[in-house]
């Protein structure tokens, strides 16, 4: 016969130095593995991107309950799973999953030494995707929107033979003062 005792009052035979860590819940994208990795590898095997590539966000519609979904009310797909994609002319060559809870896929793994540690996570994601492009004789030109563009990112990508073009925000890091002054005066650069 078992007797009742309040929680925490039972003696256990565990060694006091042993700390039990609860199993970590897998990231939401791990539920579609290995299919996701197979599709990614196939996309990269059957197509070599040209010189002009883009990195941007895409949304996959999802309206169920999940702490990993993103809500973007001004986008055509207002709620769902968010991915960062590297594509050319609409062909998705590579992607990284994103979660509000767990951040970007691979963000906590060891990084390529060419990725600057002081870059914000979003810009490190750009570096991770760009550095996975296949080596070719011509440099790549990466088209980005204002969420990503900064002078430190441009300099780091230039070292990897990837040029960038795109819009930027006035408060983006590393912008020269003379450029901000022109913007303030609303003058054209040419």
C-alpha positions in Angstrom: 0.0 0.0 0.0 1.3 3.5 -1.0 1.0 6.4 1.3 0.5 10.0 0.2 3.2 12.6 0.8 3.3 16.3 -0.2 5.3 17.2 -3.3 9.0 17.7 -2.6 8.9 15.8 0.6 9.9 12.4 -0.8 13.4 11.2 -0.6 14.9 10.1 -3.8 18.0 8.0 -4.4 19.3 10.3 -7.1 22.8 11.7 -6.7 22.5 15.3 -5.7 24.9 16.5 -8.4 22.7 15.1 -11.2 20.4 17.7 -12.7 17.6 16.5 -14.9 17.0 18.7 -17.9 13.6 18.3 -19.5 13.8 17.3 -23.2 13.8 20.4 -25.4 10.8 20.7 -27.7 11.8 20.5 -31.3 11.6 23.5 -33.5 8.4 23.7 -35.5 10.3 23.1 -38.8 11.7 19.9 -37.5 8.3 18.4 -37.9 8.6 18.5 -41.7 12.1 17.0 -41.7 13.5 15.2 -43.7 11.2 16.4 -46.4 12.3 20.0 -46.0 16.0 19.1 -46.4 15.2 16.9 -49.4 13.4 19.7 -51.2 16.1 22.2 -50.3 18.8 19.9 -51.6 16.8 19.2 -54.8 16.3 23.0 -55.4 20.1 23.5 -55.1 21.0 20.5 -57.3 18.7 21.2 -60.3 19.3 24.9 -60.6 22.3 27.2 -60.3 21.4 30.8 -59.6 22.7 33.5 -61.9 24.4 36.7 -60.9 21.4 38.6 -59.7 19.7 37.1 -56.6 17.4 38.3 -53.9 16.9 37.6 -50.2 13.6 38.4 -48.7 10.9 37.1 -46.4 8.0 34.8 -47.4 4.9 33.8 -45.5 3.2 30.4 -45.6 -0.4 30.8 -44.5 -1.3 29.2 -41.2 -4.3 30.0 -39.1 -4.1 27.4 -36.4 -2.6 27.7 -32.9 1.2 28.0 -32.8 3.6 30.2 -30.9 5.9 30.1 -34.0 3.6 32.1 -36.4 4.2 35.6 -37.4 1.5 38.3 -38.0 2.1 40.9 -40.7 -1.2 42.8 -41.2 0.1 44.8 -44.2 1.1 41.8 -46.2 -1.1 39.6 -48.6 -0.6 36.7 -46.3 -1.4 38.2 -42.9 -0.5 35.3 -40.6 1.6 32.2 -40.9 5.0 30.7 -40.8 7.8 33.0 -42.0 10.9 32.0 -44.0 13.9 33.9 -45.2 14.5 32.9 -48.8 17.3 33.3 -51.3 15.8 33.3 -54.8 16.2 34.3 -58.4 13.2 35.3 -60.5 10.9 33.6 -58.1 12.8 30.3 -57.9 13.6 29.6 -54.3 17.2 28.3 -54.1 17.6 28.2 -50.3 15.7 29.2 -47.2 15.9 29.4 -43.4 12.9 28.9 -41.2 12.0 31.6 -38.7 10.2 31.5 -35.4 9.2 34.2 -33.0 10.2 31.9 -30.2 13.3 30.2 -31.5 14.7 32.8 -33.8 16.1 31.9 -37.3 17.1 28.4 -38.1 20.8 27.9 -37.4 21.1 31.1 -35.5 22.6 29.4 -32.4 24.9 27.1 -34.3 28.6 27.8 -34.9 28.9 30.4 -37.6 31.1 30.8 -40.6 34.2 32.9 -39.6 33.4 35.4 -42.3 30.1 36.4 -40.5 30.8 39.4 -38.3 29.7 38.6 -34.7 28.6 42.3 -34.1 26.0 42.2 -36.9 22.4 42.0 -35.7 20.8 38.5 -36.1 18.8 39.5 -39.2 21.9 40.6 -41.0 23.9 37.5 -39.9 21.0 35.5 -41.6 21.7 37.4 -44.8 25.4 36.5 -44.6 24.5 32.8 -43.9 22.3 32.6 -47.0 24.7 34.5 -49.2 27.7 32.5 -48.2 25.9 29.3 -49.3 25.8 30.4 -52.9 27.9 28.3 -55.2 31.3 29.6 -56.3 31.2 31.0 -59.8 33.6 33.1 -61.9 31.4 36.3 -61.6 30.5 38.0 -58.4 26.9 37.9 -57.2 24.7 41.0 -56.8 22.3 40.7 -54.0 19.1 42.7 -54.0 17.8 43.6 -50.5 15.0 45.7 -49.0 15.5 48.3 -46.2 15.1 45.8 -43.4 18.6 44.3 -44.2 20.8 47.0 -45.8 23.6 48.5 -43.8 27.2 49.6 -44.5 28.8 46.9 -42.2 26.8 44.2 -44.0 27.8 45.6 -47.4 31.4 45.6 -46.4 31.3 42.0 -45.1 29.5 40.8 -48.2 32.0 42.6 -50.5 34.8 40.5 -48.8 32.9 37.4 -49.9 32.5 38.7 -53.5 28.9 39.5 -53.1 27.7 43.1 -53.9 24.4 44.5 -52.7 21.9 47.0 -53.8 18.7 48.1 -52.2 17.0 50.8 -50.2 18.0 51.6 -46.7 16.6 53.3 -43.6 18.0 56.7 -42.4 18.8 55.1 -39.0 20.7 52.2 -40.6 24.2 51.6 -39.1 27.2 53.1 -40.8 25.6 55.5 -43.2 27.9 58.5 -43.9 26.7 61.9 -42.7 26.9 63.5 -46.1 24.4 61.0 -47.4 22.0 61.7 -44.5 22.4 65.5 -45.1 21.4 65.0 -48.8 18.4 63.0 -47.7 17.4 65.6 -45.2 17.7 68.4 -47.8 15.7 66.1 -50.2 18.3 66.4 -52.9 19.1 63.9 -55.6 22.4 62.2 -55.5 23.3 62.8 -59.2 
